[in-house]
Amino acid sequence: MTGKDTGISIWFFVGTLLVIYGVLIVGADVYYHNHPGIHDVVMKELRVGLWWGAFLFLLGVFYCWKFRPRRG
């Protein structure tokens, strides 16, 4: 072996999963905000799903950018 790293970093795949999870959580929060259920959620005005999903999305974008596969 020549010592060159030719594989794709596992952190790129972790970032991809974080992006997907972030989009799903934000989508669920938006859906449930527009279609409230029978029981009211305490402190729902904080929109925790929106903030958590946005955080995961941004973290995933950072990981995908930082550990993206590069040529040569």
C-alpha positions, -999 to 999 in steps of 0.1 A, spaced: 0 0 0 12 35 -7 -4 50 24 -29 71 5 -65 73 18 -87 63 -11 -119 55 9 -148 76 18 -148 89 54 -175 74 77 -183 110 88 -196 118 53 -222 91 58 -230 103 93 -235 138 79 -258 124 52 -279 107 79 -280 138 100 -293 158 70 -320 132 64 -330 131 101 -331 169 102 -354 172 72 -377 145 86 -379 161 121 -385 196 106 -412 182 83 -429 164 112 -429 195 133 -444 216 105 -470 190 98 -480 186 135 -480 224 140 -506 227 112 -526 196 122 -528 196 160 -538 165 178 -565 158 203 -542 164 233 -524 197 236 -487 196 241 -472 217 269 -450 246 257 -456 237 220 -449 273 211 -412 266 216 -412 244 185 -385 221 197 -388 198 167 -381 228 144 -350 239 163 -337 203 168 -343 194 132 -326 226 120 -296 219 142 -293 183 129 -296 196 93 -269 222 97 -246 198 115 -251 172 88 -244 198 61 -212 208 79 -201 171 81 -209 165 45 -189 196 34 -159 189 57 -156 152 49 -168 152 13 -150 128 -10 -124 145 -31 -106 135 -63 -68 134 -64 
